[in-house]
Amino acid sequence: MKAVIDYKELESFLAYLEDKTEDVYEREVHQAIERFLKEQVTRISGDIIK
């Protein structure tokens, strides 16, 4: 399923999740989020399609 999602809202949500992780996993979670945004998210005219 594909959906148009506001990029800033997605970033905010992922930052929220990252903030909720235990400190020991924070670096790994941050790297996973960056990798997800780079590999799985396509930007189209300022919007994204996942």
N, C-alpha and C positions, 0 to 999 in steps of 0.2 A: 504494500500500500504506500502511495506517495501522498505527501501533503505539503502545502506551502506553510512555512513556519517563519515567524519573525526572528531574524538572526540574533538580535539583542535579547529577546526573551529566552531563546535557547541557551545563549551564553549565561544569562542570569540563573536559569534553572540548573545548569551544569555546575556553576560556581557554588550554588546552594548545596548541591549534592556533595561537592568536593569539601565544603566546609563541615559537613556532617560526618565525614570519615574520621576514623581514629588517626592520631598523629603519625603513627608508625606506617600507615598506608597512604598518607597524603601525597607523597612524591609520585608513587605509582599511579594513583588515581588521577593526578594532574596530567601525567604523561599519557594516560589512556584517553582522557578527554581531549587533549590536544591532537592526538593521533586520530580519534574519531572525527573531530571537526575537519581535519585535513583530508582524510580519506573518504569519509562517508557523506559529507555535506557539499552540495553543489550550490553555488551562489548564482542567482539569475536576477539581474537588475535590482540588486540590493536585497532581494528576498532569497530564500533558500528553498530547495526542494530536497527532501530526504528520501 
